[in-house]
Amino acid sequence: MVIQMKPDATQEQIDHVVKRVEKAGLKTRLNVGEELTVIAVIGDKTKLGDISIGSMTGVEHTMPISAPYKLASRQFHEEPTIVEANGTKIGGKKIVVMAGPCAVENTEQIINIARIVAKSGATFIRGGAFKPRTGPYSFHGYGEPALKMLAEAKKETGLGIITEVMTPCEVDLVAEYTDIFQLGTRNMQNFYLLREVGKSGKPVVLKRGFSSTIEEWLLAAEYILAEGNPNVILCERGIRTFETHTRNTLDLNAVPAIKELSHLPILVDPSHGTGIRSLVAPMSKAGIAAGADGLLLEVHNDPDNSITGDGVQSLFPYQFDKLMRDLKSLVGAIGREI
């Protein structure tokens, strides 16, 4: 249920409504806008019994939230959420680009790539310190030493850091270095991890599970939001279908669908979404045209010798630079900027 307060409702009236609801054993979350305050009531509303919330002083009206994801729903938060990280706003008019290698290989490599992508216009360096891999014998990342390498790249370039966290016990460690947590497709429904990053308050990019519906994805985001962390950014990274030509099927339907259903910003990852270097640029443009707030891209200075073997989907620096220049022409046509 959502409680919409009157435009002239006082803080005392808002606090009184919140206390009354919480006294009945329900949780509340406030959305304070420029003109209105909306209170989301989380839990079984039958606990309110005979309490008439709608008749309380300062209340405009109440209405049910039909979606199972309450806090992620646009019914709760009508205006788009803007998440800020390292001085960059994600979800506004500006398109944000996060780029870098699949994995951090050494200090020289990550600083070199950070300089390259920064020069072309990226605002975040991506790189895996901890790598969830399908096989147990694959390279799983260098851990904390790689986080320190990312910190060096940030110091050299000023770029923000986005890197993956895989387990609840590593959240505090990764939080010391990163500006944005990344939760990969395999961890979208790692509910203990979702709760832990929710408690941290730090921005989170939540990738869609490769076999997950949009509703399941938004419910995963709800776990983070329910812990009091409003800084959630969704990322469409492709889903598994019967098609075998591409690594995954990049579901660009999800972008406008999310914009209708939720207030959360959304990125597109065409590198994992296609798995084919030549398709990354056109699908990047398509994602932005569909309404995405930014891109998460793999860029490598020597992709043929990538330590993870994912070089086939990584852009060469000159390709990334061309894409960024092409995007400048595109975003103006749709009322955005980069």
JOTATA-V892300 format. One record per residue. N is the residue number from 0. RES is the residue in one small letter. OMEGA is omega in whole degrees, 0 to 359 (* if undefined). Layout:
BEGIN
N	RES	OMEGA
N	RES	OMEGA
END
This chain:
BEGIN
0	m	176
1	v	176
2	i	177
3	q	180
4	m	178
5	k	180
6	p	181
7	d	179
8	a	180
9	t	178
10	q	178
11	e	179
12	q	178
13	i	180
14	d	181
15	h	178
16	v	180
17	v	181
18	k	181
19	r	180
20	v	182
21	e	177
22	k	179
23	a	177
24	g	179
25	l	177
26	k	178
27	t	172
28	r	182
29	l	171
30	n	184
31	v	178
32	g	181
33	e	183
34	e	186
35	l	170
36	t	179
37	v	179
38	i	175
39	a	178
40	v	185
41	i	180
42	g	182
43	d	185
44	k	177
45	t	177
46	k	179
47	l	177
48	g	182
49	d	181
50	i	180
51	s	182
52	i	184
53	g	181
54	s	181
55	m	182
56	t	178
57	g	181
58	v	177
59	e	176
60	h	175
61	t	176
62	m	180
63	p	170
64	i	185
65	s	182
66	a	178
67	p	175
68	y	188
69	k	186
70	l	179
71	a	185
72	s	175
73	r	174
74	q	179
75	f	186
76	h	187
77	e	181
78	e	178
79	p	176
80	t	175
81	i	181
82	v	180
83	e	178
84	a	180
85	n	178
86	g	180
87	t	179
88	k	182
89	i	181
90	g	178
91	g	183
92	k	184
93	k	174
94	i	182
95	v	180
96	v	177
97	m	188
98	a	179
99	g	184
100	p	176
101	c	182
102	a	174
103	v	185
104	e	176
105	n	185
106	t	181
107	e	181
108	q	187
109	i	177
110	i	178
111	n	181
112	i	178
113	a	178
114	r	181
115	i	185
116	v	177
117	a	180
118	k	181
119	s	175
120	g	176
121	a	179
122	t	177
123	f	172
124	i	176
125	r	178
126	g	184
127	g	171
128	a	174
129	f	187
130	k	172
131	p	183
132	r	182
133	t	182
134	g	181
135	p	183
136	y	178
137	s	178
138	f	185
139	h	176
140	g	183
141	y	176
142	g	185
143	e	176
144	p	178
145	a	176
146	l	178
147	k	176
148	m	177
149	l	178
150	a	177
151	e	179
152	a	177
153	k	179
154	k	182
155	e	190
156	t	185
157	g	179
158	l	171
159	g	181
160	i	167
161	i	181
162	t	188
163	e	169
164	v	189
165	m	183
166	t	179
167	p	184
168	c	180
169	e	184
170	v	181
171	d	180
172	l	182
173	v	180
174	a	179
175	e	187
176	y	190
177	t	172
178	d	179
179	i	170
180	f	168
181	q	172
182	l	186
183	g	185
184	t	182
185	r	182
186	n	183
187	m	180
188	q	171
189	n	193
190	f	177
191	y	178
192	l	177
193	l	180
194	r	183
195	e	177
196	v	174
197	g	179
198	k	185
199	s	183
200	g	182
201	k	179
202	p	183
203	v	168
204	v	183
205	l	180
206	k	178
207	r	175
208	g	187
209	f	175
210	s	187
211	s	173
212	t	178
213	i	179
214	e	178
215	e	178
216	w	180
217	l	176
218	l	175
219	a	176
220	a	181
221	e	178
222	y	181
223	i	181
224	l	183
225	a	177
226	e	176
227	g	179
228	n	182
229	p	191
230	n	182
231	v	178
232	i	179
233	l	179
234	c	173
235	e	185
236	r	179
237	g	179
238	i	182
239	r	177
240	t	179
241	f	183
242	e	182
243	t	181
244	h	178
245	t	181
246	r	175
247	n	173
248	t	181
249	l	187
250	d	181
251	l	171
252	n	185
253	a	184
254	v	177
255	p	177
256	a	178
257	i	180
258	k	177
259	e	188
260	l	190
261	s	177
262	h	185
263	l	176
264	p	182
265	i	174
266	l	173
267	v	177
268	d	181
269	p	178
270	s	176
271	h	182
272	g	180
273	t	183
274	g	182
275	i	186
276	r	185
277	s	181
278	l	186
279	v	182
280	a	179
281	p	180
282	m	172
283	s	180
284	k	179
285	a	179
286	g	178
287	i	178
288	a	180
289	a	177
290	g	180
291	a	181
292	d	179
293	g	183
294	l	172
295	l	190
296	l	173
297	e	177
298	v	183
299	h	179
300	n	179
301	d	188
302	p	181
303	d	179
304	n	177
305	s	184
306	i	182
307	t	183
308	g	180
309	d	183
310	g	181
311	v	180
312	q	182
313	s	177
314	l	167
315	f	180
316	p	181
317	y	178
318	q	178
319	f	180
320	d	178
321	k	179
322	l	181
323	m	178
324	r	178
325	d	181
326	l	179
327	k	177
328	s	184
329	l	189
330	v	178
331	g	182
332	a	181
333	i	175
334	g	178
335	r	176
336	e	182
337	i	*
END
